[in-house]
Amino acid sequence: MKVWITKYALTDGIIEADAEPCGLDVISASWDNGERCNNFKGEEWWRSKKIAIEVAEEMRQKKIESLKKQIKKLEGMRFE
């Protein structure tokens, strides 16, 4: 079956892969001409590209907010 993996969305983007079920909500997927293979849990992969994009966008927004908080904290630091 064709799946879209979001586990690495913020570093490598959404990965389109061929996968086989390996248990309850776990898949074994391969991509890059079969060179890479891994097991992914239910919240790391999706059967729909549209849902994968929505999840990746949510991940991106959360990361941006986290980075903004880090920047604000760093800007407020003073060394005397």
KADA-V738537 format. One record per residue. N is the residue number from 1. RES is the residue in one small letter. PSI is psi in radians with two decimals (none if undefined). OMEGA is omega as a letter, one per 30 degrees, with the letter a starting at -180 (none if undefined). D_CENTER is the distance of its C-alpha to the mean C-alpha in Angstrom with 2 decimals. Layout:
# KADA-V738537
[[N	RES	PSI	OMEGA	D_CENTER] [N	RES	PSI	OMEGA	D_CENTER]]
This chain:
# KADA-V738537
[[1	m	2.68	l	18.81] [2	k	2.31	l	16.29] [3	v	2.87	l	12.64] [4	w	2.14	a	9.45] [5	i	2.22	a	6.41] [6	t	0.00	a	2.94] [7	k	-0.68	a	2.80] [8	y	0.39	a	3.91] [9	a	-0.65	a	3.67] [10	l	-0.12	l	6.13] [11	t	-0.77	a	8.05] [12	d	-0.08	a	8.41] [13	g	-3.11	l	7.31] [14	i	2.28	a	6.72] [15	i	2.17	l	8.69] [16	e	2.24	a	11.70] [17	a	2.83	l	13.33] [18	d	2.41	a	16.39] [19	a	2.77	l	16.17] [20	e	2.46	l	18.76] [21	p	2.47	l	18.86] [22	c	0.25	a	19.55] [23	g	-2.94	a	20.41] [24	l	1.95	l	19.55] [25	d	0.35	l	15.96] [26	v	2.39	l	15.16] [27	i	2.76	l	14.89] [28	s	2.13	a	15.73] [29	a	2.64	l	14.22] [30	s	2.54	l	15.64] [31	w	-3.07	a	15.15] [32	d	0.91	l	16.96] [33	n	0.56	l	20.22] [34	g	0.04	a	19.61] [35	e	-0.51	a	19.38] [36	r	2.46	a	16.09] [37	c	2.46	a	15.65] [38	n	2.88	l	13.72] [39	n	2.34	a	13.63] [40	f	2.42	l	10.69] [41	k	2.95	a	11.38] [42	g	-0.62	a	11.69] [43	e	0.17	l	8.91] [44	e	-0.12	a	6.23] [45	w	2.77	a	8.03] [46	w	2.59	l	10.41] [47	r	-0.21	a	13.89] [48	s	2.28	l	13.98] [49	k	-0.66	a	12.60] [50	k	-0.79	l	13.80] [51	i	-0.71	l	11.90] [52	a	-0.71	l	8.52] [53	i	-0.75	l	9.73] [54	e	-0.76	l	10.92] [55	v	-0.78	l	7.91] [56	a	-0.68	l	6.12] [57	e	-0.72	l	9.67] [58	e	-0.73	l	10.07] [59	m	-0.75	a	7.41] [60	r	-0.79	a	9.34] [61	q	-0.73	l	12.55] [62	k	-0.69	l	12.19] [63	k	-0.72	l	11.62] [64	i	-0.80	l	14.60] [65	e	-0.72	l	16.67] [66	s	-0.75	l	16.15] [67	l	-0.65	l	17.23] [68	k	-0.73	l	20.12] [69	k	-0.71	l	21.31] [70	q	-0.74	l	21.29] [71	i	-0.79	l	23.23] [72	k	-0.75	l	25.66] [73	k	-0.79	l	26.33] [74	l	-0.69	l	26.97] [75	e	-0.51	l	29.19] [76	g	-0.23	l	31.17] [77	m	2.44	l	31.90] [78	r	2.34	l	35.43] [79	f	2.15	a	37.07] [80	e	none	none	40.82]]
